[in-house]
Amino acid sequence: MKSLSLLLLLPLLLILASPSHVSAKHPRRALALGGWKAIKNISDPQVQELGEYAIAEHNKAAKPELVFGKVVKGETQVVSGVNYRLVVEAKDAGGATGEYEAVVWEKTWEGFKQLISFKPVKN
Ligand SMILES: *[C@@H]1O[C@H](CO)[C@@H](O)[C@H](O)[C@H]1NC(C)=O
């Protein structure tokens, strides 16, 4: 009995786990979830703007505010759009420079972006 229900369950689980099931709503935009790739040119204005955006978004939700310095490194991941995982240098209210890890999700064709996570980098 037990092995029979497992045999019935397994194909169902495989169907649910397959990416095509998830992306069926937007077939044209469907992209496989990729691994993280290092950003080659960190001085790209688009990357720096995303870092500045991350600090601005963080400041909306949290006090004391941070002052954007620059993005020092980052990685991208293809999702429905692109995830940017950036290390951003910023000054806190006391004027101390620190590094923060920000994940920004961007869909350029929709002009959409969202701050997914933000946290200090522990050295
Ligand atoms: C990196 O981006 C900056 C700004 O767009 C550009 O001036 C520079 O030439 C780029 N460097 C490389 C190696 O592509």
Backbone and ligand atoms as CSV (ligand in chain L), in Angstrom:
chain,resi,resn,atom,element,x,y,z
A,1,MET,N,N,0.834,-1.205,0.000
A,1,MET,CA,C,0.000,0.000,0.000
A,1,MET,C,C,0.870,1.257,0.000
A,2,LYS,N,N,1.867,1.241,0.913
A,2,LYS,CA,C,2.713,2.419,1.065
A,2,LYS,C,C,3.495,2.718,-0.227
A,3,SER,N,N,4.054,1.666,-0.815
A,3,SER,CA,C,4.846,1.890,-2.018
A,3,SER,C,C,3.955,2.288,-3.200
A,4,LEU,N,N,2.725,1.828,-3.193
A,4,LEU,CA,C,1.821,2.187,-4.287
A,4,LEU,C,C,1.511,3.688,-4.259
A,5,SER,N,N,1.217,4.218,-3.061
A,5,SER,CA,C,0.890,5.643,-2.986
A,5,SER,C,C,2.115,6.492,-3.328
A,6,LEU,N,N,3.298,5.979,-3.018
A,6,LEU,CA,C,4.523,6.700,-3.377
A,6,LEU,C,C,4.671,6.771,-4.893
A,7,LEU,N,N,4.368,5.645,-5.545
A,7,LEU,CA,C,4.470,5.595,-7.000
A,7,LEU,C,C,3.501,6.577,-7.654
A,8,LEU,N,N,2.361,6.755,-7.027
A,8,LEU,CA,C,1.376,7.685,-7.582
A,8,LEU,C,C,1.782,9.126,-7.312
A,9,LEU,N,N,2.411,9.331,-6.158
A,9,LEU,CA,C,2.780,10.681,-5.743
A,9,LEU,C,C,3.975,11.231,-6.516
A,10,LEU,N,N,4.912,10.363,-6.812
A,10,LEU,CA,C,6.173,10.814,-7.399
A,10,LEU,C,C,5.997,11.616,-8.700
A,11,PRO,N,N,5.225,11.094,-9.674
A,11,PRO,CA,C,5.071,11.891,-10.903
A,11,PRO,C,C,4.412,13.239,-10.634
A,12,LEU,N,N,3.491,13.269,-9.686
A,12,LEU,CA,C,2.803,14.506,-9.341
A,12,LEU,C,C,3.799,15.524,-8.788
A,13,LEU,N,N,4.667,15.051,-7.910
A,13,LEU,CA,C,5.684,15.930,-7.328
A,13,LEU,C,C,6.616,16.457,-8.409
A,14,LEU,N,N,6.957,15.600,-9.359
A,14,LEU,CA,C,7.864,16.015,-10.435
A,14,LEU,C,C,7.204,17.092,-11.289
A,15,ILE,N,N,5.904,16.953,-11.521
A,15,ILE,CA,C,5.189,17.953,-12.320
A,15,ILE,C,C,5.163,19.281,-11.569
A,16,LEU,N,N,4.878,19.216,-10.278
A,16,LEU,CA,C,4.793,20.443,-9.482
A,16,LEU,C,C,6.136,21.131,-9.361
A,17,ALA,N,N,7.193,20.336,-9.340
A,17,ALA,CA,C,8.526,20.893,-9.142
A,17,ALA,C,C,9.128,21.428,-10.433
A,18,SER,N,N,8.538,21.081,-11.569
A,18,SER,CA,C,9.156,21.483,-12.834
A,18,SER,C,C,8.952,22.969,-13.083
A,19,PRO,N,N,9.975,23.656,-13.593
A,19,PRO,CA,C,9.888,25.100,-13.798
A,19,PRO,C,C,8.802,25.494,-14.792
A,20,SER,N,N,8.481,24.627,-15.749
A,20,SER,CA,C,7.490,24.978,-16.764
A,20,SER,C,C,6.130,25.201,-16.127
A,21,HIS,N,N,5.879,24.507,-15.035
A,21,HIS,CA,C,4.625,24.692,-14.316
A,21,HIS,C,C,4.536,26.114,-13.754
A,22,VAL,N,N,5.657,26.580,-13.217
A,22,VAL,CA,C,5.707,27.896,-12.582
A,22,VAL,C,C,5.606,29.013,-13.611
A,23,SER,N,N,6.296,28.846,-14.739
A,23,SER,CA,C,6.401,29.944,-15.695
A,23,SER,C,C,5.311,29.906,-16.763
A,24,ALA,N,N,4.360,28.995,-16.636
A,24,ALA,CA,C,3.338,28.820,-17.658
A,24,ALA,C,C,2.550,30.109,-17.925
A,25,LYS,N,N,2.465,30.982,-16.904
A,25,LYS,CA,C,1.680,32.208,-17.050
A,25,LYS,C,C,2.323,33.194,-18.022
A,26,HIS,N,N,3.656,33.228,-18.064
A,26,HIS,CA,C,4.359,34.160,-18.947
A,26,HIS,C,C,5.330,33.387,-19.828
A,27,PRO,N,N,4.803,32.625,-20.782
A,27,PRO,CA,C,5.689,31.746,-21.558
A,27,PRO,C,C,6.785,32.505,-22.305
A,28,ARG,N,N,6.450,33.730,-22.805
A,28,ARG,CA,C,7.433,34.462,-23.593
A,28,ARG,C,C,8.607,34.902,-22.727
A,29,ARG,N,N,8.306,35.204,-21.473
A,29,ARG,CA,C,9.339,35.727,-20.580
A,29,ARG,C,C,9.985,34.633,-19.749
A,30,ALA,N,N,9.532,33.407,-19.957
A,30,ALA,CA,C,10.023,32.319,-19.114
A,30,ALA,C,C,11.531,32.147,-19.276
A,31,LEU,N,N,12.218,32.239,-18.190
A,31,LEU,CA,C,13.665,32.038,-18.197
A,31,LEU,C,C,13.991,31.101,-17.048
A,32,ALA,N,N,14.900,30.213,-17.296
A,32,ALA,CA,C,15.283,29.290,-16.228
A,32,ALA,C,C,15.983,30.076,-15.126
A,33,LEU,N,N,15.785,29.656,-13.905
A,33,LEU,CA,C,16.454,30.280,-12.777
A,33,LEU,C,C,17.941,29.965,-12.881
A,34,GLY,N,N,18.736,30.994,-13.059
A,34,GLY,CA,C,20.161,30.766,-13.253
A,34,GLY,C,C,20.949,30.869,-11.968
A,35,GLY,N,N,22.231,30.567,-12.068
A,35,GLY,CA,C,23.110,30.741,-10.921
A,35,GLY,C,C,23.535,32.199,-10.838
A,36,TRP,N,N,24.230,32.540,-9.756
A,36,TRP,CA,C,24.711,33.916,-9.597
A,36,TRP,C,C,25.986,34.105,-10.391
A,37,LYS,N,N,26.052,35.190,-11.167
A,37,LYS,CA,C,27.248,35.507,-11.952
A,37,LYS,C,C,27.810,36.851,-11.491
A,38,ALA,N,N,29.125,36.917,-11.348
A,38,ALA,CA,C,29.759,38.164,-10.917
A,38,ALA,C,C,29.546,39.255,-11.969
A,39,ILE,N,N,29.290,40.469,-11.511
A,39,ILE,CA,C,29.173,41.609,-12.417
A,39,ILE,C,C,30.582,42.022,-12.820
A,40,LYS,N,N,30.850,42.043,-14.139
A,40,LYS,CA,C,32.213,42.295,-14.609
A,40,LYS,C,C,32.603,43.754,-14.432
A,41,ASN,N,N,31.719,44.649,-14.874
A,41,ASN,CA,C,32.060,46.067,-14.806
A,41,ASN,C,C,31.207,46.758,-13.747
A,42,ILE,N,N,31.760,46.865,-12.566
A,42,ILE,CA,C,31.011,47.402,-11.425
A,42,ILE,C,C,30.789,48.905,-11.572
A,43,SER,N,N,31.558,49.579,-12.435
A,43,SER,CA,C,31.358,51.031,-12.616
A,43,SER,C,C,30.262,51.344,-13.637
A,44,ASP,N,N,29.630,50.315,-14.194
A,44,ASP,CA,C,28.476,50.499,-15.069
A,44,ASP,C,C,27.445,51.384,-14.354
A,45,PRO,N,N,27.048,52.507,-14.986
A,45,PRO,CA,C,26.109,53.429,-14.326
A,45,PRO,C,C,24.814,52.733,-13.874
A,46,GLN,N,N,24.350,51.759,-14.637
A,46,GLN,CA,C,23.124,51.044,-14.267
A,46,GLN,C,C,23.294,50.330,-12.926
A,47,VAL,N,N,24.468,49.733,-12.714
A,47,VAL,CA,C,24.753,49.017,-11.469
A,47,VAL,C,C,24.838,50.001,-10.307
A,48,GLN,N,N,25.532,51.124,-10.522
A,48,GLN,CA,C,25.669,52.130,-9.472
A,48,GLN,C,C,24.311,52.729,-9.109
A,49,GLU,N,N,23.469,52.943,-10.141
A,49,GLU,CA,C,22.125,53.481,-9.881
A,49,GLU,C,C,21.295,52.511,-9.056
A,50,LEU,N,N,21.446,51.225,-9.326
A,50,LEU,CA,C,20.700,50.225,-8.556
A,50,LEU,C,C,21.147,50.224,-7.092
A,51,GLY,N,N,22.436,50.447,-6.869
A,51,GLY,CA,C,22.949,50.530,-5.502
A,51,GLY,C,C,22.384,51.750,-4.788
A,52,GLU,N,N,22.319,52.856,-5.504
A,52,GLU,CA,C,21.767,54.093,-4.955
A,52,GLU,C,C,20.277,53.897,-4.646
A,53,TYR,N,N,19.599,53.209,-5.550
A,53,TYR,CA,C,18.174,52.902,-5.358
A,53,TYR,C,C,17.964,52.063,-4.093
A,54,ALA,N,N,18.853,51.085,-3.895
A,54,ALA,CA,C,18.740,50.194,-2.730
A,54,ALA,C,C,18.852,50.994,-1.428
A,55,ILE,N,N,19.796,51.944,-1.394
A,55,ILE,CA,C,19.966,52.776,-0.197
A,55,ILE,C,C,18.735,53.658,0.011
A,56,ALA,N,N,18.219,54.239,-1.074
A,56,ALA,CA,C,17.034,55.103,-0.980
A,56,ALA,C,C,15.833,54.315,-0.463
A,57,GLU,N,N,15.653,53.096,-0.972
A,57,GLU,CA,C,14.540,52.250,-0.531
A,57,GLU,C,C,14.707,51.867,0.938
A,58,HIS,N,N,15.929,51.527,1.310
A,58,HIS,CA,C,16.220,51.182,2.696
A,58,HIS,C,C,15.869,52.365,3.602
A,59,ASN,N,N,16.231,53.574,3.170
A,59,ASN,CA,C,15.999,54.774,3.978
A,59,ASN,C,C,14.518,55.061,4.186
A,60,LYS,N,N,13.669,54.622,3.234
A,60,LYS,CA,C,12.225,54.825,3.385
A,60,LYS,C,C,11.702,54.038,4.578
A,61,ALA,N,N,12.311,52.881,4.808
A,61,ALA,CA,C,11.785,51.964,5.816
A,61,ALA,C,C,12.526,52.047,7.142
A,62,ALA,N,N,13.758,52.538,7.125
A,62,ALA,CA,C,14.565,52.437,8.347
A,62,ALA,C,C,15.286,53.740,8.665
A,63,LYS,N,N,15.327,54.062,9.935
A,63,LYS,CA,C,16.129,55.179,10.430
A,63,LYS,C,C,17.192,54.584,11.352
A,64,PRO,N,N,18.365,55.164,11.527
A,64,PRO,CA,C,18.818,56.347,10.818
A,64,PRO,C,C,19.129,56.048,9.351
A,65,GLU,N,N,19.063,57.093,8.555
A,65,GLU,CA,C,19.285,56.929,7.124
A,65,GLU,C,C,20.760,56.699,6.804
A,66,LEU,N,N,20.972,56.093,5.647
A,66,LEU,CA,C,22.332,55.867,5.156
A,66,LEU,C,C,22.584,56.783,3.965
A,67,VAL,N,N,23.841,57.139,3.766
A,67,VAL,CA,C,24.221,57.964,2.617
A,67,VAL,C,C,24.990,57.085,1.635
A,68,PHE,N,N,24.446,56.977,0.418
A,68,PHE,CA,C,25.061,56.124,-0.602
A,68,PHE,C,C,26.484,56.559,-0.921
A,69,GLY,N,N,27.368,55.584,-0.977
A,69,GLY,CA,C,28.736,55.845,-1.413
A,69,GLY,C,C,28.898,55.303,-2.810
A,70,LYS,N,N,29.112,53.993,-2.924
A,70,LYS,CA,C,29.225,53.357,-4.236
A,70,LYS,C,C,28.994,51.860,-4.102
A,71,VAL,N,N,28.700,51.240,-5.227
A,71,VAL,CA,C,28.627,49.781,-5.262
A,71,VAL,C,C,30.050,49.277,-5.427
A,72,VAL,N,N,30.485,48.377,-4.547
A,72,VAL,CA,C,31.868,47.900,-4.630
A,72,VAL,C,C,31.987,46.555,-5.332
A,73,LYS,N,N,30.925,45.742,-5.259
A,73,LYS,CA,C,30.909,44.520,-6.057
A,73,LYS,C,C,29.485,44.003,-6.158
A,74,GLY,N,N,29.267,43.015,-7.003
A,74,GLY,CA,C,27.915,42.513,-7.149
A,74,GLY,C,C,27.823,41.304,-8.045
A,75,GLU,N,N,26.651,40.674,-7.988
A,75,GLU,CA,C,26.374,39.496,-8.812
A,75,GLU,C,C,24.975,39.651,-9.384
A,76,THR,N,N,24.724,38.971,-10.489
A,76,THR,CA,C,23.385,38.978,-11.064
A,76,THR,C,C,22.879,37.560,-11.217
A,77,GLN,N,N,21.559,37.418,-11.195
A,77,GLN,CA,C,20.911,36.128,-11.370
A,77,GLN,C,C,19.700,36.348,-12.261
A,78,VAL,N,N,19.595,35.543,-13.314
A,78,VAL,CA,C,18.436,35.654,-14.202
A,78,VAL,C,C,17.238,34.993,-13.540
A,79,VAL,N,N,16.174,35.746,-13.367
A,79,VAL,CA,C,14.917,35.178,-12.853
A,79,VAL,C,C,13.854,35.557,-13.886
A,80,SER,N,N,12.694,36.070,-13.471
A,80,SER,CA,C,11.801,36.750,-14.392
A,80,SER,C,C,12.253,38.193,-14.330
A,81,GLY,N,N,13.269,38.518,-15.130
A,81,GLY,CA,C,14.018,39.750,-14.943
A,81,GLY,C,C,15.390,39.364,-14.407
A,82,VAL,N,N,16.008,40.255,-13.671
A,82,VAL,CA,C,17.343,39.979,-13.129
A,82,VAL,C,C,17.399,40.372,-11.654
A,83,ASN,N,N,17.941,39.494,-10.834
A,83,ASN,CA,C,18.254,39.840,-9.453
A,83,ASN,C,C,19.682,40.364,-9.398
A,84,TYR,N,N,19.880,41.486,-8.719
A,84,TYR,CA,C,21.218,42.016,-8.484
A,84,TYR,C,C,21.517,41.867,-7.004
A,85,ARG,N,N,22.599,41.176,-6.681
A,85,ARG,CA,C,23.049,41.107,-5.285
A,85,ARG,C,C,24.296,41.975,-5.197
A,86,LEU,N,N,24.145,43.155,-4.594
A,86,LEU,CA,C,25.209,44.156,-4.625
A,86,LEU,C,C,25.789,44.394,-3.243
A,87,VAL,N,N,27.076,44.636,-3.197
A,87,VAL,CA,C,27.700,45.131,-1.968
A,87,VAL,C,C,27.855,46.640,-2.147
A,88,VAL,N,N,27.155,47.401,-1.299
A,88,VAL,CA,C,27.096,48.848,-1.431
A,88,VAL,C,C,27.771,49.500,-0.236
A,89,GLU,N,N,28.636,50.454,-0.552
A,89,GLU,CA,C,29.301,51.215,0.500
A,89,GLU,C,C,28.427,52.431,0.832
A,90,ALA,N,N,28.182,52.652,2.119
A,90,ALA,CA,C,27.356,53.793,2.523
A,90,ALA,C,C,27.798,54.280,3.895
A,91,LYS,N,N,27.470,55.542,4.172
A,91,LYS,CA,C,27.803,56.132,5.468
A,91,LYS,C,C,26.568,56.120,6.356
A,92,ASP,N,N,26.736,55.773,7.625
A,92,ASP,CA,C,25.608,55.828,8.557
A,92,ASP,C,C,25.523,57.228,9.168
A,93,ALA,N,N,24.534,57.407,10.073
A,93,ALA,CA,C,24.275,58.733,10.640
A,93,ALA,C,C,25.499,59.288,11.373
A,94,GLY,N,N,26.311,58.391,11.933
A,94,GLY,CA,C,27.506,58.819,12.648
A,94,GLY,C,C,28.679,59.116,11.721
A,95,GLY,N,N,28.462,58.937,10.423
A,95,GLY,CA,C,29.506,59.204,9.442
A,95,GLY,C,C,30.440,58.038,9.188
A,96,ALA,N,N,30.144,56.877,9.820
A,96,ALA,CA,C,30.996,55.708,9.625
A,96,ALA,C,C,30.624,54.993,8.327
A,97,THR,N,N,31.664,54.642,7.553
A,97,THR,CA,C,31.432,53.934,6.301
A,97,THR,C,C,31.283,52.441,6.573
A,98,GLY,N,N,30.246,51.853,6.013
A,98,GLY,CA,C,30.040,50.422,6.155
A,98,GLY,C,C,29.611,49.815,4.832
A,99,GLU,N,N,29.627,48.487,4.771
A,99,GLU,CA,C,29.191,47.792,3.567
A,99,GLU,C,C,27.872,47.082,3.834
A,100,TYR,N,N,26.983,47.153,2.858
A,100,TYR,CA,C,25.652,46.576,2.985
A,100,TYR,C,C,25.374,45.700,1.773
A,101,GLU,N,N,24.725,44.554,2.032
A,101,GLU,CA,C,24.357,43.680,0.917
A,101,GLU,C,C,22.899,43.921,0.568
A,102,ALA,N,N,22.676,44.345,-0.664
A,102,ALA,CA,C,21.322,44.632,-1.124
A,102,ALA,C,C,20.983,43.716,-2.286
A,103,VAL,N,N,19.785,43.133,-2.267
A,103,VAL,CA,C,19.301,42.386,-3.431
A,103,VAL,C,C,18.170,43.193,-4.062
A,104,VAL,N,N,18.368,43.556,-5.333
A,104,VAL,CA,C,17.366,44.330,-6.077
A,104,VAL,C,C,16.888,43.484,-7.248
A,105,TRP,N,N,15.581,43.414,-7.387
A,105,TRP,CA,C,14.979,42.661,-8.497
A,105,TRP,C,C,14.529,43.674,-9.546
A,106,GLU,N,N,15.017,43.512,-10.768
A,106,GLU,CA,C,14.690,44.460,-11.820
A,106,GLU,C,C,14.124,43.767,-13.052
A,107,LYS,N,N,13.031,44.354,-13.587
A,107,LYS,CA,C,12.482,43.919,-14.878
A,107,LYS,C,C,12.486,45.154,-15.762
A,108,THR,N,N,13.574,45.295,-16.539
A,108,THR,CA,C,13.779,46.531,-17.305
A,108,THR,C,C,12.633,46.822,-18.267
A,109,TRP,N,N,12.095,45.779,-18.913
A,109,TRP,CA,C,11.064,46.016,-19.925
A,109,TRP,C,C,9.777,46.562,-19.313
A,110,GLU,N,N,9.613,46.451,-18.008
A,110,GLU,CA,C,8.427,46.990,-17.343
A,110,GLU,C,C,8.770,48.225,-16.503
A,111,GLY,N,N,10.041,48.593,-16.492
A,111,GLY,CA,C,10.484,49.696,-15.643
A,111,GLY,C,C,10.242,49.391,-14.176
A,112,PHE,N,N,10.294,48.091,-13.855
A,112,PHE,CA,C,9.981,47.660,-12.494
A,112,PHE,C,C,11.250,47.335,-11.730
A,113,LYS,N,N,11.355,47.810,-10.498
A,113,LYS,CA,C,12.390,47.293,-9.621
A,113,LYS,C,C,11.930,47.302,-8.170
A,114,GLN,N,N,12.505,46.408,-7.394
A,114,GLN,CA,C,12.083,46.251,-6.003
A,114,GLN,C,C,13.276,45.811,-5.165
A,115,LEU,N,N,13.375,46.413,-3.982
A,115,LEU,CA,C,14.415,45.995,-3.037
A,115,LEU,C,C,13.927,44.732,-2.333
A,116,ILE,N,N,14.642,43.639,-2.514
A,116,ILE,CA,C,14.215,42.348,-1.969
A,116,ILE,C,C,14.762,42.152,-0.557
A,117,SER,N,N,16.040,42.475,-0.373
A,117,SER,CA,C,16.613,42.350,0.967
A,117,SER,C,C,17.744,43.352,1.139
A,118,PHE,N,N,18.018,43.672,2.387
A,118,PHE,CA,C,19.047,44.663,2.699
A,118,PHE,C,C,19.617,44.332,4.073
A,119,LYS,N,N,20.917,44.176,4.154
A,119,LYS,CA,C,21.517,43.880,5.455
A,119,LYS,C,C,22.993,44.283,5.464
A,120,PRO,N,N,23.518,44.615,6.643
A,120,PRO,CA,C,24.941,44.936,6.724
A,120,PRO,C,C,25.787,43.714,6.370
A,121,VAL,N,N,26.927,43.924,5.739
A,121,VAL,CA,C,27.866,42.848,5.464
A,121,VAL,C,C,28.720,42.670,6.708
A,122,LYS,N,N,28.756,41.458,7.213
A,122,LYS,CA,C,29.584,41.205,8.399
A,122,LYS,C,C,30.982,40.818,7.953
A,123,ASN,N,N,31.966,41.566,8.457
A,123,ASN,CA,C,33.347,41.267,8.084
A,123,ASN,C,C,34.030,40.407,9.137
L,1,LIG,C1,C,32.911,50.113,-17.425
L,1,LIG,O1,O,31.845,51.044,-17.458
L,1,LIG,C2,C,32.248,52.402,-17.532
L,1,LIG,C3,C,31.009,53.257,-17.453
L,1,LIG,O2,O,30.037,52.881,-18.372
L,1,LIG,C4,C,33.009,52.625,-18.835
L,1,LIG,O3,O,33.440,53.948,-18.898
L,1,LIG,C5,C,34.205,51.665,-18.878
L,1,LIG,O4,O,34.828,51.789,-20.121
L,1,LIG,C6,C,33.747,50.232,-18.682
L,1,LIG,N1,N,34.931,49.371,-18.579
L,1,LIG,C7,C,34.994,48.212,-19.211
L,1,LIG,C8,C,36.213,47.431,-18.978
L,1,LIG,O5,O,34.105,47.830,-19.966
